[in-house]
Amino acid sequence: MAVLPLAVMAASAIYQGARAKQTADANAQVMTNEGASAMAQGVAAENLQRHAGREALGRETAAFGSAGVGYQGSARTALKQSAINEELDALTTRYRGAFTAYGYNTQALNLKQEGDEEMTSGILLAGSKALSAMGGSYFKPPPTAALGGGNTSAAYVNGIPTT
């Protein structure tokens, strides 16, 4: 095979690897941005949850007061439990945002790794093409007969030219 086509194939392999890496890196950046957005949305949702929880606790407190029950005993226990539940809801909301962000960031890392592997693959393929070009230029293997097998009436007998 001629050297020039192999050189073009080698350059093409490097180019394809570089393009695949650029694409993977761009997609990884999108995933990183999505992760940051998910985290920010989780924090915002947590703040809304806390606000809604404070309002609900205020309504519950007002209901006990207007009923004349007071704030001791069962009413106090119920208010305390409501406050605990509201805090757990807020923390769960934050956790959901953080967990979603973790998923996006993990995807970003995977995409970066894939891009690096594509680039390495392109370089290795280019090296393979270069070696093929050099090997084809410097070494022409003799026919099968030269290796001591096949038809011994060929132009080579035991690796020695007969003509």
Residue pairs with C-beta under 8 A, 6 or more apart in sequence:
1 132
1 133
1 136
3 133
3 136
3 137
6 129
6 130
6 132
6 133
6 136
7 129
7 130
7 133
9 129
10 125
10 126
10 127
10 129
10 130
10 133
11 126
13 122
13 123
13 125
13 126
13 129
14 122
14 123
14 126
15 122
16 118
16 122
17 118
17 119
17 120
17 121
17 122
17 123
17 125
17 126
18 119
18 122
20 115
20 118
20 119
20 122
21 115
21 116
21 118
21 119
22 115
23 115
24 111
24 112
24 114
24 115
24 116
24 118
25 111
25 112
25 115
27 111
28 107
28 108
28 109
28 111
28 112
28 115
29 108
31 104
31 105
31 107
31 108
31 111
32 104
32 105
32 108
34 104
35 100
35 101
35 102
35 103
35 104
35 105
35 108
36 101
38 97
38 100
38 101
38 104
39 97
39 98
39 100
39 101
40 97
41 97
42 93
42 94
42 95
42 96
42 97
42 98
42 100
42 101
43 94
43 97
45 93
45 94
45 96
45 97
46 90
46 91
46 93
46 94
46 97
49 86
49 89
49 90
49 93
50 86
50 90
53 83
53 86
53 87
53 89
53 90
54 86
56 82
56 86
57 79
57 82
57 83
57 86
60 78
60 79
60 82
61 71
61 79
64 70
64 71
64 75
64 78
64 79
65 71
69 75
71 79
142 156
142 159
143 150
143 154
143 155
143 156
144 150
144 151
144 154
145 151
145 152
145 153
145 154
145 155
145 156
145 157
146 156
146 157
146 158
146 159
147 159
148 158
148 159
152 158
154 162
155 161
155 162
155 163
156 162
